[in-house]
């Protein structure tokens, strides 16, 4: 429906409602002459709009002949579908040549934003990199991933409305909900890419696999390290850097009582999806702890594939190398935590570009991949930090 026509219809409905009540919204008396004049003007404008739309529809249906401008004779060519330039075999081969020689065909160099931006990694190779990132990472598959432009703002709220029982005919107070936001920037993640095989004798598929392996292995570590403990300065803000809603638990020794205390701090609303994250050495220490009945609290089950499913008091445990073990953690340092990982948002621009240059000191050809990413915790309600006691002063 035409936008102006809808506005006219809405205004006429509003006027009809006023005529039924006999008063304006503020309770004052209606000016009938003014309303009558306005309705006449609206009706006239509505008639003109509908006439114009009928003529346009008639032309589209062929009922009214349009003024057709003859086109000069030209050879008709089939319309080509718009394809992803980075996913063509031609571009993949050009990218291969760029890595070998450092030169990219001009028609492909023009797609970058600057003369020294290097080359965009082909879509096929890029998809392989993303798949490897998600399959080889321990933390990355668990967080919420987005791919928006810089400046993404996620609204967050710290106040939840409550329902109250009221008597018949009574009302409840209106509850105002304060809302803030978390804004994402874009930090540069860089990794050096080394292809040790002889490029001149390498097939295109083998080259793409080698590039994907090198980039994925380097970037998955950089991304996951930032998710856990990123400082937020020049890199994403990590989970350990966020301000927790729950007071961190000081743990001087690993025992069953500490585990039950920590479990009691997790809000029931965040029970599902919250997991333990810790070093493997810390988890092995937990395996040796038994309850009062002599049963291990870290019960290990075996899946149908023969792999162990690690849990603590029924809660899944994620093993990673980005946290210190309990024994090696410094005073006041976090060695484990419980968190609902989907409450961490990683906004990543996966348009990875590859540049290469010569290191004149070592005479090596250095290839580096660059991507932009930022991440933040959007809800800390499930975060429970386990820390070594602070050093006594």
C-alpha positions in Angstrom: 0.0 0.0 0.0 1.1 3.5 -0.8 2.7 5.1 2.3 0.6 8.3 2.1 -2.6 6.4 1.4 -2.0 4.4 4.6 -1.5 7.6 6.5 -4.8 9.0 5.2 -6.7 5.8 6.1 -5.2 5.8 9.7 -6.2 9.5 10.1 -9.7 8.9 9.0 -10.0 6.0 11.5 -8.7 8.3 14.2 -11.3 11.0 13.3 -14.1 8.4 13.3 -13.1 7.4 16.8 -13.1 11.1 17.9 -16.6 11.6 16.5 -17.9 8.6 18.4 -16.5 9.8 21.8 -17.5 13.5 21.0 -14.2 14.8 22.6 -10.6 15.3 21.8 -7.9 13.1 23.5 -7.4 15.9 26.1 -11.1 16.0 26.9 -11.8 19.3 25.1 -14.8 19.7 22.7 -14.5 18.8 19.1 -14.4 21.5 16.3 -16.8 19.8 13.9 -16.2 22.3 11.1 -12.5 21.8 11.2 -12.9 18.0 11.2 -15.3 18.2 8.3 -12.9 20.3 6.2 -10.0 17.9 7.0 -12.1 14.9 5.9 -13.0 16.6 2.6 -9.3 17.3 2.0 -8.3 13.7 2.9 -11.0 12.3 0.6 -9.9 14.4 -2.3 -6.2 13.4 -1.8 -7.2 9.7 -1.4 -9.1 9.9 -4.8 -6.1 11.3 -6.6 -3.7 8.7 -5.1 -6.0 5.8 -6.0 -6.5 7.2 -9.6 -2.7 7.4 -10.0 -2.2 3.8 -8.7 -5.0 2.5 -11.0 -3.2 4.0 -14.0 0.1 2.5 -13.0 -1.4 -0.9 -12.4 -3.1 -0.7 -15.8 0.2 -0.1 -17.5 1.7 -3.1 -15.7 -1.2 -5.4 -16.8 -1.0 -4.1 -20.4 -4.5 -2.5 -20.3 -3.1 1.0 -20.8 -0.4 1.3 -23.5 2.8 2.9 -22.2 5.1 5.2 -24.1 7.7 2.7 -25.2 11.0 4.2 -26.3 12.6 2.0 -29.1 16.0 0.7 -28.3 18.8 0.5 -31.0 19.4 -2.9 -32.4 22.0 -4.7 -30.5 23.2 -8.3 -30.3 21.4 -9.9 -27.4 23.6 -11.7 -25.0 22.4 -14.0 -22.2 22.5 -12.3 -18.8 25.3 -13.6 -16.6 24.5 -14.3 -13.0 26.4 -12.3 -10.5 28.9 -14.6 -9.0 31.3 -14.4 -6.1 34.5 -13.2 -7.7 36.6 -14.8 -4.9 35.0 -18.2 -5.5 36.0 -18.5 -9.2 38.7 -20.9 -10.4 40.4 -17.9 -12.1 40.7 -16.0 -8.9 41.9 -19.0 -7.0 44.7 -19.5 -9.6 45.5 -15.8 -9.5 45.8 -16.0 -5.7 48.1 -19.0 -6.0 50.3 -17.0 -8.4 50.3 -14.1 -6.0 51.6 -16.3 -3.1 54.3 -17.7 -5.4 55.4 -14.4 -7.1 53.9 -11.6 -5.0 52.1 -10.2 -8.1 48.3 -10.2 -8.6 46.6 -9.6 -11.9 45.3 -5.9 -12.0 41.7 -6.9 -12.4 41.8 -8.7 -9.1 44.0 -6.2 -7.3 41.4 -3.5 -8.0 38.9 -5.2 -5.6 40.9 -4.4 -2.5 40.5 -1.1 -0.7 44.1 0.1 -1.0 47.1 -0.6 -3.1 49.0 -2.4 -0.3 46.1 -4.5 1.0 47.4 -7.7 -0.5 44.9 -10.3 -1.7 41.6 -11.5 -0.3 41.7 -15.2 0.5 39.4 -17.1 -1.9 36.0 -18.1 -0.6 36.6 -21.8 -0.9 39.8 -21.6 1.1 38.2 -19.2 3.6 35.3 -21.6 4.2 37.8 -24.3 4.9 39.6 -22.1 7.4 36.3 -21.3 9.2 35.4 -25.0 9.4 38.8 -25.8 10.8 38.6 -23.0 13.3 35.2 -24.3 14.6 36.2 -28.0 14.6 39.7 -27.7 16.1 38.9 -25.1 18.7 37.8 -26.0 22.3 36.3 -22.7 23.2 35.4 -21.1 19.8 32.4 -23.5 19.0 30.8 -22.7 22.3 30.5 -18.9 22.1 28.0 -16.8 20.1 29.5 -15.8 16.8 28.4 -12.8 14.7 29.8 -11.2 11.6 28.5 -7.6 11.7 30.3 -4.4 10.7 32.2 -2.4 13.3 30.0 -0.6 15.8 27.6 -3.5 16.6 25.7 -2.6 19.7 23.9 -5.3 21.8 21.4 -4.0 24.3 21.7 -5.5 27.8 19.5 -5.1 30.9 20.2 -5.5 34.6 16.6 -5.3 35.8 13.9 -7.9 35.2 10.2 -7.0 35.8 8.3 -9.0 38.4 4.7 -10.1 38.4 2.5 -9.3 41.5 -0.8 -10.7 42.7 -3.5 -8.0 42.9 -7.1 -7.8 44.0 -10.0 -7.7 41.5 -10.0 -4.3 39.9 -6.6 -3.3 41.3 -3.5 -2.4 39.3 0.2 -3.0 39.7 2.9 -0.3 39.5 4.6 0.2 36.1 8.1 -1.1 36.3 10.7 0.8 34.2 13.4 -1.4 32.7 16.8 0.3 32.4 18.8 -0.8 29.4 22.4 -0.4 28.5 24.5 -1.7 25.5 27.7 -3.4 24.7 29.5 -2.0 21.6 31.9 -4.0 19.5 34.9 -2.5 17.8 37.4 -4.2 15.5 40.8 -5.4 16.5 43.4 -6.7 14.1 44.5 -10.4 14.5 47.6 -11.1 12.5 49.4 -14.4 11.9 52.4 -15.4 9.8 51.7 -18.0 7.2 54.4 -20.4 6.1 54.0 -22.9 3.2 57.0 -25.2 3.4 56.2 -27.2 0.3 57.6 -26.4 -3.1 54.9 -24.1 -4.6 56.0 -24.6 -8.1 55.3 -28.3 -7.9 52.2 -28.0 -5.7 48.7 -28.6 -7.0 46.0 -25.9 -6.4 44.0 -28.1 -4.0 47.1 -29.0 -2.0 48.1 -25.4 -1.8 44.7 -24.3 -0.5 44.7 -27.1 2.1 48.2 -26.0 3.3 47.1 -22.3 3.6 43.9 -23.3 5.4 45.8 -25.4 7.9 48.4 -22.8 8.7 45.9 -19.9 9.2 43.4 -22.0 11.2 46.1 -23.4 13.6 47.4 -19.9 14.3 44.2 -18.0 14.5 42.2 -20.5 16.7 44.8 -20.0 19.4 44.8 -16.2 19.1 41.0 -16.0 19.2 40.5 -18.5 22.1 43.2 -16.9 24.2 41.5 -13.6 23.8 38.1 -15.1 24.6 39.4 -16.4 27.9 41.8 -13.6 29.1 41.8 -10.8 26.5 42.7 -7.4 28.0 40.2 -5.4 25.9 43.1 -3.1 24.9 44.0 -3.8 21.2 42.2 -7.1 21.5 38.8 -8.6 22.6 37.8 -8.4 26.2 38.1 -11.8 27.8 35.8 -13.6 30.2 38.3 -13.2 33.1 38.6 -9.5 32.4 34.8 -8.9 32.7 33.4 -7.7 36.0 31.6 -10.7 37.5 28.2 -10.3 39.1 29.0 -13.1 41.6 31.9 -12.6 44.1 34.9 -14.8 43.1 35.5 -17.8 45.3 38.9 -18.1 47.0 40.1 -21.7 46.9 43.0 -22.6 49.1 42.6 -26.4 48.6 40.6 -28.5 46.2 37.9 -30.5 48.1 34.3 -31.6 47.9 33.0 -28.7 50.1 34.4 -26.1 47.7 32.7 -27.8 44.8 29.3 -27.8 46.4 29.8 -24.1 47.5 30.6 -23.1 43.9 27.7 -25.1 42.5 25.3 -23.2 44.9 26.4 -19.9 43.5 25.2 -20.7 39.9 21.7 -19.1 39.5 19.1 -21.7 38.6 18.1 -19.6 35.5 21.6 -20.2 34.2 21.9 -23.8 35.2 21.5 -25.1 31.6 24.4 -24.4 29.4 26.9 -23.3 32.1 30.1 -25.3 32.1 33.4 -25.5 34.0 36.5 -24.3 32.1 39.9 -25.3 33.5 43.3 -26.7 32.8 43.7 -30.4 32.3 46.1 -30.7 35.3 43.4 -29.1 37.5 40.8 -31.5 36.3 43.1 -34.4 37.0 43.4 -33.1 40.5 39.6 -33.1 40.8 39.5 -36.7 39.6 41.4 -37.7 42.7 38.9 -36.1 45.1 36.2 -38.4 46.6 33.1 -37.6 48.5 32.2 -38.9 52.0 31.2 -42.2 50.5 34.5 -42.6 48.7 33.0 -41.9 45.3 34.9 -39.7 42.8 33.2 -36.3 42.3 34.6 -36.1 38.8 32.8 -39.1 37.4 34.0 -40.0 33.9 31.6 -41.5 31.4 32.4 -43.0 28.0 30.5 -42.0 24.9 29.6 -44.3 22.1 32.7 -43.3 20.3 34.9 -44.4 23.2 35.8 -40.9 24.2 35.4 -39.8 27.8 32.8 -37.2 28.8 34.2 -35.1 31.6 31.9 -33.7 34.3 32.1 -32.4 37.8 28.9 -33.0 39.9 27.0 -33.5 36.6 28.3 -30.3 35.0 30.3 -30.5 31.8 34.0 -29.6 32.0 35.8 -27.9 29.1 39.6 -28.5 29.1 41.8 -25.7 27.7 45.4 -24.6 28.0 44.6 -20.9 28.4 44.3 -21.2 32.2 47.0 -22.0 34.7 46.7 -25.2 36.8 45.7 -25.0 40.4 49.3 -25.8 41.6 51.0 -23.3 39.3 48.5 -20.4 39.6 49.8 -17.3 41.2 48.2 -15.7 44.3 44.9 -14.1 43.4 44.9 -15.7 39.9 41.9 -17.4 38.4 42.5 -21.1 37.7 39.0 -22.2 36.7 35.5 -20.8 36.3 31.9 -21.6 35.5 30.2 -19.7 32.7 27.4 -20.0 30.2 29.6 -19.7 27.1 26.9 -18.5 24.8 26.8 -15.2 26.8 30.1 -14.3 25.2 29.7 -12.7 21.8 32.6 -12.8 19.3 32.0 -10.5 16.4 34.4 -11.4 13.6 35.0 -10.1 10.1 36.1 -13.3 8.3 37.2 -11.5 5.2 40.8 -12.5 5.8 43.4 -10.9 3.6 46.9 -12.2 2.8 49.9 -10.0 2.3 53.5 -10.9 1.7 56.7 -9.1 1.9 60.4 -9.8 2.0 62.4 -9.7 5.2 65.6 -8.0 4.1 67.4 -9.1 7.3 66.8 -12.8 6.8 65.9 -12.7 3.1 62.8 -14.7 3.9 59.4 -14.2 2.2 56.9 -13.6 4.9 53.2 -14.2 4.3 50.8 -12.9 6.9 47.0 -13.2 7.2 44.9 -10.4 8.8 41.4 -10.5 10.2 39.3 -8.1 12.3 37.5 -9.3 15.5 36.2 -8.1 18.8 34.5 -10.0 21.7 32.8 -9.2 25.0 30.8 -10.8 27.7 27.2 -9.6 27.4 25.8 -11.2 30.6 28.0 -12.1 33.6 25.2 -13.5 35.7 26.5 -17.1 35.3 30.2 -16.3 35.8 31.7 -17.8 38.9 35.5 -17.4 39.2 37.7 -19.8 41.2 40.8 -18.1 42.4 43.9 -18.8 44.5 43.9 -16.8 47.8 45.4 -13.3 47.5 48.9 -12.9 48.9 48.9 -11.8 52.5 50.3 -8.3 53.1 
